[in-house]
Amino acid sequence: MLKPGIQQSQYSSKTCLFLLHKSFIHGNNGSASLPIWSKPSFIKKHTNIHTGFIRSNIKAVASTATEKSIKVKAVVTVKPTVRGFLSNLGIQRGLDDIKDLLGKTLLLELVSAELDPETGLEKDTIEGYAHKVGRGDNGVKYETIFEVPIDFGEVGAVLVVNEHHREMFLEDIVIDGLPCGSVSVTCRSWVHSKFDSPVKRVFFTNKPYLPSQTPSSLRRLREEELRNLRGNGEGERKHFERIYDYDVYNDIGDPDKSLHLQRPVFGGEEYPYPRRCRTGRPRCEADELSEKKSSRFYVPRDECFSEIKQLTFSAKTLYSVLKVLVPSLGKTIDEGVGFPYFTAIDSLFTQGVGLDHLASEENQQGFLEAIMPRLVKSIADKGGAVLHFETPDTMSRDKFFWFRDEEFARQTLAGLNPYSIRLVAEWPLRSELDPEIYGPPESAITTEMIEEEIGGIMSVDQAIKQKKLFILDYHDLLLQFVSKVRQIEGTTLYGSRALFFLNKDGTLRPLAIELTRPPMDGKPQWKQVFRPSWNSTDVWLWRIAKAHVLAHDSGYHQLVSHWLRTHCVTEPYVIATNRQLSVMHPIYALLHPHFRYTIEINALAREALINAGGIIESAFTPGKYSMEICSAAYALQWRFDQQSLPADLISRGIAVEDPNAPHGLKLAIEDYPFANDGLILWDAIKTWVTDYVNHYYPDPRLVESDQELQAWWTEIRTLGHADKKDEPWWPVLKTPKDLINILTTMVWVTSGHHAAVNFGQYVYGGYFPNRPTIARTNMPTEDPSDKEWETFLKKPERALLKCFPSQLQATRIMAVLDILSNHSPDEEYLGEKIEPSWAEDPFIKAAFERFHESLKELERIIDEKNSDSRFKNRNGAGIVPYELLKPFSQPGVTGKGVPYSISI
């Protein structure tokens, strides 16, 4: 992890622990330098301290120096970076080599956890320069010898100064010679050069403390660390800094490049939105409310991708798709041109898309082939390159899966967006929008229509009482944007509803789709209901109506279920955790793995996915109004207390509380793969969190008296989600039970929720007719001319193809979805490997092992259900098994795996 968690030590108060953040050195791999030993000295603690948490491996070999001190040897492992090797060829490299030779690379200072008994003040620190001694299996080794007074007491922290001109990534420290024996400290953190900033890094030992339990000698450092991490809210952030602060989303647009790329500020009364991490960039000249674009967005240094992720996957691959491949497609494919036949869509998987223009750009072609071998392949006989898509598993199993109504319905329960289907609890359906603006509120779906579709099995009233009617309802949310979106060339929009009936075998049957256009352009409100039919005209209209609903569902999934409800709302949690919870805090240690890389991936999204003119705007139905729809969904729908899985299911009418039912919930749809697997995962997470919280808060009063914890929760509500700070539904935080519910929700959102809506994107969206991201044409029945209607009757297939995304839009989205569905080679899966900070406490270690076993059991249950023919929504001819919540995965596009964090 970038910043190790905190763990409770199994040692006594005399334990000697050293913890250092993990880091890489932009370093050299030269031969070992001459061993020059620096004489230890004693200095007072400095007040200007930049702290961080360090873990490392330290072994002790003691030899008595005098009767009053002992010699302690520390070995620091610094991990060389590829980037460092490539960039360290100038004069600074030479200066740093000299530093290594002179043995003045790292200045370490040991900080006692005990006050001086005579003065009551902090004891003098013990310092020593670490000199380079050679290379080991894990990196470059540096050593130093400390003379530690016998009465020094327990080591509470280590101060680190990087004497190099380049930042370094400290991997670990191994200390030998302490009375308690060998002590290991895992670092895994970047340490900036003193030439960038003179502020020292402070790394606490891995023993966790609640604020009130912190040793007296460490309290000042603990408080100063948090102050440094908060910053002063001023100036532009520098790349090496570790400062966390809040700002609104004022960097989506790029008005200095073009006023067409100007976008409103998201966050505030007009467009409520969660907050992002502040960068402090200058304001645009064309719009003083917006920040200027820069070559790279600032994120706090320890939030950045690891080099493995940068070089093999996310940073380089995703960035290259967005910045190189996607623009390249525009040189090959004419904008706005659709697919003439379905066979042309199939050719994306059989023949690919030629990238002939890259032939003259050999460096670019070779670069793309190297980082995207699955997608970009050479054409040996032509000397060019081709974008060749892998056939998604859904299409491999059943080429016509996307065409079937039963698959359309099944995917609402076991597909990419299982968060939208909800129970119909009231009839008739009715809009809540102002009829003066949007027209008559009554739905065009009548009782007679529904009873005709369900074939007299029961009345609508009976169906509602027996919980048989379900709906995808994007009517009111989207209807407000129809007139705006229709001004964009090449797209259209409706308010939509899709109604389903629950069959006896647990499957859903589509009944009706309603599309609505509000009064606009001098025309009255238009609405029409489309139903499955046995005549050719109506069945083709039904297919086109389905394409519109699927485009709405795709947009809502990407903007709300995925981006807003996982990536976007989590960023304030990450910021508040680093600002208000010390790395010494046990709750910091619990949450830290779940926040890995989230700020970095969100910054990349602001740069090239949700930005003005980016992938979302160019290939999804709402276009330039995508973020406005996202803001509206946040304002109308998002509530923290409904983000837990049980609360979400209850709010959608899918479940009711039942103490006699599994997980305490009775599902209205028993064969609901997302809910079935998700509730098992939810319970496993909650049990783990419960064990953890109760261990550190044995007295319930400790929660309310924990100043850091209370400041953390207050800041999330009042700053991170400032536009909702006065909502009455925010949970209180007074007891361990309150804390358990809050933490379990956060852990679920960053792990299970995100996995369910992310890693199936290529499986379900790779063949885009199954989930078109945009509907480009109106329904043939909406005010058609005689010629348009005649054309539809002659070539209905062409009407559907024209409605689908263009060739350029489809290929761009397919390339992006392939990358977004990938698991990184350095992915860390929920419950797979224990954090070093948890492993040192026997109770926490045992609790984690139980958690791990429960996830292995979930894997077994998922495999068993996927092979059971009774579960029609996850088993059957041509059906892709539901594995999105299967905990573990291999790298690549696998359609399974639940990482700790939102890292892609």
N, C-alpha and C positions, 0 to 999 in steps of 0.2 A: 504494500500500500504506500501511497505517497507520504502520508503522515501516519505513523503507527498509532495504534490505539493504546489505551492505557490498561494496565492490568494490575490486579492486586497481587502483590508478591506473597509467596509462601514463606518468605524469610521473616525473621524476627526484626525488632527495631534496630538491630545491629547490622542488618543486611546491607551489603554494598551493591547498589544497582546503578547501571549506566544505561541511558537510552538516548539514542541519537536518531534524527530523521534520516530516512534513506535518501541518498543522493548519488548523482553521477558526476564525475569530474570531466570537465572539458580538458582532458588530460593527455599526458604522453605515456608512451609505453617503452620508454627507454630503459636502459640497464639500471641496475641498482646504483644509487649514489653512495659516496663514502659515508660511513656511519659517524656523524659528528654529533656529540651529545651536548645538549644545552643544560646549563645548570639551573635547576628549579629555583624559583623565587616566590615570594609571597606578596600578593597585591590585594588591595581592597576590592570589594565588588564594585562594579560600575553601575551607575544609575541608568545609562542609556543602553538598554538591553533589548535585543530582538529574540524572542524565545520561540521554541518549537519543540516537538516531542521526538526523541530519538530512541531507537532500539538498536542494540548491536550485540555481537557475540564477544564476550570478554573472558579471557582465561587468566588465572592468577598463579604466579610463581613467586613466592615470597623469599626474600633474603634480607636479613636484618642489616640496615645501614648503621644505625646507632641504637642506643637504648631508647631514644625518644622518637625514632621514626623507622619506617620500613620502606624498602624499595618496591615500587609497583610499576610493572611494564604494561603499556597500552599499545595495542596494534590496531591501526585504523585501516580498513579496506575502502579504497576509493575506486569506484567503477569507472573505467575509461568509457567515453562515448564516441560513437562513430562520427558524430557531428564535430566533436572536439578534435579528432584526428584530422578531419578534412579542413578545419578552419585554423588550426594552430600552426600555421606555417610562417607566420610573420615574426616581427621583433618581440612581441609579447611571449611567444613560445620560447624564444631564447632566454628571456628574462626569467621565465618560470622554471626553465631547466636549471638556471643558476641558483634559484631559490631552493630547488630540490637538492642540488649539490651541497649547498650550505646548510641544509637541514632546517630550513625555515619555511615550510609549506603550510602547515597547520599549527596554530597556537591553541592549545587546549588548556582549560582551567577547570579544576575540580571544585565544586561548591558543596560545602557541608550542609546536611539537613538539620544540624543542631546549632543553637546559639552558643556563644561563648558564655560559660557559666559565671565567669567573673564580671564581665561587662554587660552581659545581656544583649550584646550586639552580634551581628553576623560575623562568623569567623573569616579570617583572610582566606582567599582562594589560593590554590596551588597550581602553578602554571608550568607548562613545558612545551617545547616545540617538537612536533613529530617530523622525523626525517624519512626520506624514501629509502627502502631497503630492498625493493625488488617487486616482482610480479608473482601473484598467486593464481589459483584457479578462478577466483571470483573477482580479481582486479589487482590494482596496484596497492602494495602494502607500505604503510608508514608506521614508524614506531617512536615511542618516547618513554622515558623513565621518570616517574614521579617519586619524590621522597615525601611520604605521607606521615605526618605526626601520628603517634599512636592514639592520641586523644582527639583526632580529627572527627571521629564519629561517622555515621552513615553518610555516604555520598548522595546528595539530593538532586544534583544537576551538573551539567557540563557546559561550559561556555566555549564556543568555537569561533576562531577568526581564520578566514581563508586568506593567506598571504599571496596566493596566485592572482594573476590579472583576470583569470577566467573563473566562472562559477564551477563548483565541484559537486559531484553526487556522492555523498557518503553512504556506503553500503552498511558497514557495521564497525563496531569497536570491540576488541577483546582485551580484557584487563586481567593480568595475572599478578598475584602478590598480596591481595587483600586478605585480612583474617578470615573472612567468610568463604574464601575460595574463589574459583573462577566466576566471573560475572560477564554476561553477554548483553550487549546493547545493539539492537537493530536500528539503523538510521534511516535509510531510504529517503533522503531529502536533499534538495538542492541547497547549497550554502553559497551565498553570493560572495564576490570578491570584495575585500576591504576597500579596493579602489573605486568600487561602485557605491559603497556605503560603509561607513565605519562602525555601524551598529553591529554588535555582537549577536550571534545566534546562541540561544539558550536551549538546551535539550534536557528535559527532566527525565529522571529515572522512570521505569515503567510501573512503579507502584502507584495505584490510583488513590486519590483523596477527594472526598467531598470538600467544598470550600472551608467549612468549619473544622475539618479534620487535618488541614494542611499544616505541616510542620512550620513553626514560627519563622524559621530562617528562610523559608521558601515563599512565604506569602507575598512579599514585595515583588519577587520575580514573577510569580503567577499573575499578579495584577498588571505588572508592566508588560508582560507578554500580550495580554488581551488588549491593552491600550495600543500597543504597536500594531497589532493585527487590525484594529479598527481604523487606524489612521486619523487624519484630521478633516477628511472630506474635501480637501483642496488639491488643486494641481492635477496634471496628467500623470497617470500611473506608468511606472517604468517596468520593463519586462522582468527584472529580477526581484521585484517587490512581492510581498505576501500581505497585501492589504485588502480587506473585505469591506465593502460599503454598498449602499443601495442607490439605484437610479431607475428612472422610467425607461421604457422602450422608445427612445428618441433617435435610434440609429437604424431603423428599418429602411428608411428612404435614402436617396442620394440626390438632393435637389441641386447641389452644385454641378453635378454632371448633366442633369436635365430636370426641368420642372415637372415633366411627366413622371419622374421618379420621386416626387415629393409625397410623403405620407404623414398622417397625423401622429402625434405623440400618444402612445398607449401607456396608460397609467395616469389616473386623474378622474375628475368628475364626468367628463364627456365620454372618455373611453377607459372604463375601469380595467385594471390589469395588474397581475403580480409584478413585483420589481425584479430587476436584474442586477448583476454586479457592476458597480460603477467603474468606468475607465477614465473619465475626466478629459476626454479629447476636446479639442476646440469646436466651437459651433460653426455651422455652415454659413457661408456668406449669403446664400439665397434664402435661408430660413434660419433665423437665430434660435429657434426652438429645437433644431435638429443638430446632432453631432456629425462631425466630418467622418468620412470613411478613412481607414488607414490600411496599410498593407497587412497588418496583423492585429487582431483584437487582443487587448490585454485581458489576461486571466491571472489570478494569483499564482505564483510560480509553482507551488506544490500541487496545483490543480491541473497542471498540464499533462498531456499524454506522455506515457513512458516512451523511451526510444523504440522499444519493440513495437508498440502500437503505432508510433509515428512512421517507422520505416517499413513495416510489413502490412499495415492495415489502415486504420482510420484517418490519421492526419494526412498521409500521403495519398492513399487510394481514394478515399472519399473526396478529398480536395481536388485530386486529379480528375475524377469523374465530373465534378462540378465546374472546375476551372479550365480543363483542357478538353475532355471528351465531349461534354455536353455542347460547348460552343462549336466544336469541330463538326458535330452532326448538322449544324446549320449550314455548313459549306457543302454538304453532301445531299441533304434533303430540302426541297423547297418548302417554305413555310406555308401552312394552310392546306397542303395537299393531303387528301384522305387516302384510305386504302380502297382501291377499285374493286377488289374481290377478297373473300376470306382466305383464299390461297396465298394472297400477298402477305397476310398476317402470318400465316404458317411459315412462309419463307424466312421470317426473322430467325426461326429456330433451325431451319434446314440449310439455308444459304447465308444468312447474315446480311449485314449492311456494309457495303464497301466504303472504306475510308481512303479513297484514292488520293485525296489531297495531302494525306500524311506521307505518301511515298517520297515527296520532295522534302519532307521534314523528318529526316532519318532519326535525329536525336529524339524528337517527340514520339515518333512511332515506336522506337525501341524502348523508350521510357514507359509508354502505355502497355506494351506487351510484357514488360518485366513486372509491373505492379498489378496488372489485371490479366493474367494468363487465361483465366476462365472466360473473359469477355473478348479481349482483343487478340486476334491470331494473325499470323503472317500468311500471305498467299504466295506460296513458293514460286509458282509459274508466272505470276504477274508482278512480283516484287512489291506488292502493296500490303494493306492490312484490311481486316474485316472485323466488324463488331458482330460477334456470334453469340447468341443467347442460348443458355441451357434451357431445355424444356422443363417447365415446372412439373412437380410431381402430380399435381392435380390433372394436368393435361396428359401426362404420360399414362395415367391410369384410365382416363376416360376423355377422349378428344372432344366430346360434346358435353362435358360436365356443365359448362357455363350456360348452356342453352336450356337446361332442365329447370322447371319451376320448383321441383322438390329440392334441388341444390341451392337455388336462390333462397328458399326458406331455411334450409339446414344451416347455411352459413351465418344466419343471424344468431345461432346458438353455438356454433363450433367453427366460426370463421375468424376473419381478421378483426371484426368490430362486434364483439358480443356484448357491448355496453349500451346498446340503444334499444333493443327490443324491450317492450314494457306491456303490462297488462292493461286492457281496456276496462276501466272501472265505471265509466259513465256513458250513457247513451241517450240521445244521439250525440255524435261528435260535433264539437263547436269551437270556433276560433275565439281567442281572448283578445284579439287585436281590435283597435278602434274601427267600427264599421264605416265611419265617415271617411276614413282614409283607405281602408282595405276592402270595403265591400261587405255584403251580407256574411255574417259569421257562420251560418249553418252549413254543415258539410253536405256535399252532394251524394255521399254514400248513404243509401236509405236502408231501412229495416227489410224491405222487400228484396233488395239486392242480396243482402247477406243471407237471408233465409233461403233464397233461391240457390245460392252458391253452396250452402251446406246441405242441400238436398232434403230439407224437411226433417233432418235428424233432431233438431230442437229449435226453439224460438231464440231470437236474439237475447231476450231477457234471461232465458235459461242458460244460454251460453255465457253470459256475463256472470250470473250467479255461480256457475260451475267453473269459472275461470278458464274459459275456452277461447276467448278472443284476445289477440295480442296485436301490437301496432309498432311500426317504425314511423315516428311522427316528427317530421322536419317542417311542418306546415308553417307555424307562426314564426319560427326563427328565420327561415329563409324568405318568407313572403315580404318581410320588411326590406329586403335587398334586391328584389326582382327588378324594379325599375332602374336601379343603379347598374346592376350587372348587365342588363340588356343593352346598355349603351356601349359596352365593350364589343368590338368586332370579333366574331368567331366564337361566341358563347351565348348561352341563354340560361334562364333560371325559372323555376316554379317553386311555390310552396307545395310540399308533398306529404301524403300519407299512404302507407301500405299496410293493409289489414291481413291478419293470418288467423287460421283456426287450428286448434290443437286436436290432432287425431288421437284415436284410442291407442295407437302404437307409439305415442310420444313424439311423433313428427309434426311439423307445421305445414299447413296447406295455404298457399296464397289465395286470398279471396278477391281483393280489389285494390286498385291504386287510384288515388285522387290527385290530380295536378291542378293548381290554382294560379292564375295570374291576377294581380290586383288591378283596379281601375288605373289606366295609364294611357298617355298619348291620345286622349279623347275617347278611348274605348272603355266600355264597362268591364266589370269583373268577369273573368272567364274561368270556368272550372269544368272538369269532366272526369268521369269515373271510367276506368278501364278494367276489364275482367278477363280471366282466362276464357277462351272461347273455342268453339268447334268449327267456326267459319274462318276462311283465310284472311279476310280484311281485318276482323277484330283481333285475331291472334297476332297479326303483325303489329297492330296498334298496341297490343298488350306488350309485345317484345320491346318496342321502342319506349313505352312508358316505363318498363323495367329498367332500361338503360338510364333513364333520367333519375329514377330512384337510386340506382346503384351509384351514379355520379354524386348524388347528394350524400349518400352514405359514405362514399370514399372521401369526400371533402370533410365531412363531420369527423370521420375517423381520424384523418391526418391532423386536422386543426384542433379538435377538441379531445377526443378519446386518447389520442397519442400526445401531440405537442403540449396542449394546455394542461391536461390532467396528470401528466407525468413530468416531462421536461420542465415546463414553465413554472408550475407551482412549487416544484422541489427546489429551484434555485434559491429562493429566500430561506429555505430550511438550511441549505449549505452555508449561506452567508451568516445567518444568525448563530449557527453552531460554532463557527470559527471566531465570531466576534464575542460571544458571551460564555461559551463553555471552554474552560481551559483544557489543554491536551491532557492534563492530569485528571480531568473529570471522567468518571466511569461511563457516563452517558455519551460523552464525546467518543470514547473508545467503541461503544456499541454502534453508533451511527456512522462513524467514519468510513467503513467499507462500503456503505450504501450510497455514499456521495462521490465515489471515485470517478473522475473525469467528467462529471455532469456539467460543471460550468464551462469546461472546454468545448464539449460537444454542442452546448447551447450557443456559445459564441460562434462556432462554425455554422450553425443553423441561421443565426442572424446575418452572417456574412453571405451565405450562398443558397439558403433554402427558403426561408420565410421573408427574405429581403425583397425590396421593390424590384420587380423584373426577374426574380429568382424562380426556382423550380416550381414552387407552389403556385405563384401568381401566373406563371406562363402555361401551366398544364392542368390546373384544377378549375372547376366551374366558376367559383367566385372571383377569380382573377385578382385585380388590385384591391378588392374589398375583402380578401380572405382574412386578414388580421382584424378587420372591423367585425366580421362575423364571429371570430374567435373571442373578441372582447365582449360582444353581446352575450355569447354563451357563458362567459365567466360571470358577467353581471347577473344573468337570469338563473343560471343553473348550478354554479359551483358553490359547494358548502363543504368545509373541512369535515364536519361531522357525518357526511354521507360518502366519504371517500374510502372508508373501510369496506371490505367486500360484503359482509352481512348487511351493513346499512345501505349500501348501494342496491343490493337485491331487494331489500324491503322497500326502498323508495320507489323502485320501478314496479312494485306489485308482484315481483317474481317469487317472493318468499314472505312468510310470516313467522314470527317467533313461535316456537313449539319446543318446550323443554324435553319432550319425549322423542323428538326427531333427531337424526344425526346432525351434529354441529349446532343443535338448538334451533334449527330452521326447517320449516316444511316448504319445499319448492313447489310452485304451481306447475312447472315443467320438470318432471322427475329426470328425464334424459336431457340434461342441459350440460354438455361436456365442460364448458368454461366454469360454470358454477360448481359442478360435481368435483372437479379436480382442484379448483381454486379454494373451495372451503376446506379441503384437507390441508392444502398448503397454508391457508390462513391460520388454522388451528395449530399447525406445527410452529409457525412463526410466533404466534401469541404465547404458546407454552414456553418457548425459548426466551422471549422477552420477559415473561412473567418471572421465570427463574432468575434471570439476570437482575431485574429491578428489585425484587424482594431480597436478593442477596446484599445489595448495596444500600437498601433502605429498610432495614429490619424494623425500625421505628417509623410508623406512618408520618409522624410530625416532621421527620427530616425532609420530606418533599416540600412542604410549605415554607420551611425555614432555609432551604437551599437558595441562596441569593443568585448564584449563577443560573440555576435552572429556571427560576422565576423570571429573571431578566431575559433569558432565551425565549421562553414562551410568549412573554409580553412583546418582544421585538418582532417575532414572527407575525403576530397578529396586527401590531400597530404600524410597523415599518415594511415588513416583507409583503404583507397583504393589506396595505394601508387603506385601499379603497373599500375594504370590507371590515375595517377595524371596529365598527360599532354594531356589527351584526350580533343578535342575541344567541345564535346557535354555536358560537365558539365554545368548546369544552373548557371547563375550569380545570385548574391544576393544583389540587390540594392534597391528594392522596396517592399512594403507589398505584392504585387501580386506575386513577385518572392518567397517570404517566404511562402505564402499560398500554392503555387504549390509544393514546396519542402516538407513542413510539411504534406500536404494531401497525397503525395506519401508515406511518411514514415508510416503514420497512416494506410493507405490502406494495405501496405505490411504486417504490423504486425497484422492486424485484418482480413480484408476480404480475402486477398490473402492466408494467412496461413490457415484460416478456410476452404477455398475451396479445398485445396490440402491435408489437414490433417485428418479431422474428418470423412471422408468417407472411410478411409483405410480398415476398417474391413467389411463395407457394400459391397464394391466392390472387395476387395482382400481376404476376409476371406474364400471364396470358390476359391482356388487358380487357378483352370483351367480357370477362367475368366480373371485373371491377373497373369500368371506365372511370377515369378521373375527371372527365369533362363531358358535358352534353353540348354540342355545338349548334344544334338546330332545334327549332320549335316542333311540337307535335304536328303531324300532318293535318290534324283536325282543327288546329287553332287558326281561324280566319284564313283558310287556304284560298288561293285563286283556283279557277277551274283547271289551269294548266298544271299547277302544283299537285292538285289532287289526282289528276290523270297520270302524272308521272309516278306518284306513289303507287297507284293501282297497277301500273305496268312493271315497276321495279321496286318492290317493297324492300328487298335486301339492300338496294343502294341507299334507300332512306335511312336504314339502320346504320350502315357504314358511314354515311355523312354525319350522323349524330355522334358517332364514336370520336375519340381523339384523332387528330391528324397524325400522319406518319412521324413527323418531327416530335410532336408532343408524346406520342406513345413510346418511341425509342428512347427519348430522354428519361422518361419516368421509369421504364424498364431497367435502364442502366443504374439509376439511382436506387431503385428498390432492391436490386441484386446486392448492392453494397450495404444498404441499410439492414438487410436480412442476415448479414454475415456475422459470425462470431469471431472475435479477434483471437490470435494465437495466445495472447496473455490474459484472456478473459478469466475472471475469478467468479466461480459459481456459488450461489447461495448454499452455505452449509457444507461445501466440499472440503475446504482446508481451514483449519483453525487459525485465527489470528494469533501471532506470538504473544500479544498482550493478554489474551484469554487463557492461553495454555498454562500460565504460571500459577493460576489460582485453581486448586483442585476442584472446588465446587463448580466454578464456571466451566472448567474443562469437561467435567462430567455432564453438565447441562448441554454443552455444545455437542458432545458425543451422542447424547440422546436425540438432539435436533438432527444431526447427520443421519442417524438411523431412521428417523421418521421420514426423511426425504428419500432415502433408499426404499422405504416401504411404499411411498407415494409412486415411485417409478414402477414398482411391481404392480400396484393397483391400476395404474394407467395402462400398462401393457395388457393386463388381464381384461380390462373393460374394452380396450380396442379390439380384442379378439373374440369378444362375446357378441353373438348375433342378436341378442335381445336389445342391445343399444343401437338403434337404427341411425342415430345422429353421429355415430363414430365408427360404424361397422357396416359394410355392405359392398355390393358390386361397384367398383370404381371409386369407393370412398377413401379419401386420405384420412388415416387415423389421427385423432386429436392428440398432439404431443407438445403443444406450445407451453404447457406448464409441467412438462417432464423436467425435473430439476437440472440434470447434467447433460452436457453436449460436447462434441468435438468441434474444432474450428470449422468455419465454412457455413454454407447455407444448409442448415439441417432441420429447420422447423421445430426445434426443441431447445431446451436449455434456459435456466432462469439465473442470470447473473445477479450479483449483489446490487449492482448500481445501473443507472441510466448512462451507459458509456458509449452508445451509438444511437 
